[in-house]
Amino acid sequence: MPAYVASKHGVAGLTRAAAMEYAQWGIRVNAVCPGFIRTPMVDLMIREEPQIEPQLAARYPLGRIGNPEEVAEAVVWLCSEAASFVTGHTLVIDGGRTAG
């Protein structure tokens, strides 16, 4: 687990450093850190072990696993003019799990 945590912090640090480095050229750098998202791999895991879905959902304050569309919509926003003043940000999309 320490290596996983260190790598996550590394992504956040690299995002901030790259944002500072490339801002002078108008390049924005942000990171997206999703929680457990319903992907084909997750769906397969749930089909093989159905009891795991409620266990996973219980880890999130919103009480469910995220959907790929929710991550995609956040990425589209980050890439849009609506987020033109956002750089160096790590956007966590995890149903509130890291909030508490």
C-alpha positions as CSV (number, residue, x, y, z in Angstrom):
1,M,0.0,0.0,0.0
2,P,2.8,2.5,0.7
3,A,3.9,2.4,-3.0
4,Y,0.4,3.0,-4.2
5,V,-0.1,6.0,-1.9
6,A,3.3,7.3,-2.9
7,S,2.4,7.0,-6.6
8,K,-0.9,8.9,-6.1
9,H,1.0,11.7,-4.3
10,G,3.5,11.7,-7.2
11,V,0.8,12.2,-9.7
12,A,-0.5,15.2,-7.7
13,G,2.9,16.7,-7.4
14,L,3.8,16.2,-11.0
15,T,0.5,17.8,-12.0
16,R,1.2,20.9,-10.0
17,A,4.8,21.1,-11.2
18,A,3.9,20.7,-14.8
19,A,1.1,23.3,-14.5
20,M,3.6,25.8,-13.3
21,E,6.2,24.9,-16.0
22,Y,3.8,25.0,-18.9
23,A,1.5,27.9,-17.9
24,Q,3.7,30.4,-19.7
25,W,2.7,28.8,-23.0
26,G,-1.0,28.7,-22.1
27,I,-0.9,24.9,-21.5
28,R,-3.1,23.8,-18.6
29,V,-2.2,20.6,-16.7
30,N,-4.7,18.8,-14.5
31,A,-5.2,15.3,-13.1
32,V,-8.3,13.2,-12.7
33,C,-8.3,10.7,-9.9
34,P,-11.4,8.5,-10.1
35,G,-12.6,6.2,-7.3
36,F,-14.1,2.8,-8.1
37,I,-15.8,3.1,-11.5
38,R,-18.1,0.6,-13.1
39,T,-15.8,-0.5,-16.0
40,P,-15.9,-3.9,-17.8
41,M,-13.3,-5.2,-15.4
42,V,-15.4,-4.2,-12.4
43,D,-18.5,-5.6,-14.0
44,L,-16.7,-8.9,-14.5
45,M,-15.6,-8.9,-10.9
46,I,-19.2,-8.3,-9.7
47,R,-20.6,-11.0,-11.9
48,E,-18.1,-13.5,-10.5
49,E,-18.7,-12.3,-6.9
50,P,-22.1,-10.5,-6.7
51,Q,-21.8,-9.9,-2.9
52,I,-18.9,-7.6,-3.5
53,E,-21.0,-4.8,-5.1
54,P,-22.8,-3.7,-1.9
55,Q,-19.5,-4.0,0.0
56,L,-17.8,-1.6,-2.5
57,A,-20.7,0.8,-2.6
58,A,-20.7,1.0,1.2
59,R,-17.2,2.5,1.1
60,Y,-18.6,5.6,-0.6
61,P,-20.7,8.3,1.2
62,L,-22.9,8.5,-1.9
63,G,-23.5,4.7,-1.5
64,R,-22.7,3.5,-5.0
65,I,-19.9,2.8,-7.5
66,G,-19.3,5.6,-10.0
67,N,-20.2,5.4,-13.7
68,P,-17.7,6.0,-16.6
69,E,-19.9,8.8,-17.9
70,E,-19.4,10.7,-14.6
71,V,-15.7,10.7,-15.1
72,A,-16.0,11.5,-18.8
73,E,-18.2,14.5,-18.1
74,A,-15.6,15.8,-15.6
75,V,-12.8,15.4,-18.2
76,V,-14.9,17.2,-20.9
77,W,-15.4,20.1,-18.4
78,L,-11.7,20.2,-17.6
79,C,-10.9,20.4,-21.3
80,S,-13.5,23.0,-22.0
81,E,-13.3,26.8,-22.0
82,A,-15.5,26.7,-18.8
83,A,-12.3,25.5,-17.0
84,S,-9.9,27.8,-18.8
85,F,-8.6,29.2,-15.4
86,V,-8.1,25.8,-13.9
87,T,-4.6,24.4,-13.9
88,G,-2.5,22.4,-11.4
89,H,-5.7,20.8,-10.0
90,T,-6.3,17.2,-9.0
91,L,-9.9,16.5,-9.5
92,V,-11.0,13.6,-7.3
93,I,-14.2,11.8,-8.5
94,D,-14.8,9.3,-5.8
95,G,-18.3,9.8,-4.4
96,G,-17.0,11.5,-1.4
97,R,-14.7,8.7,-0.2
98,T,-11.6,10.8,0.4
99,A,-13.7,13.6,2.0
100,G,-13.9,11.7,5.2
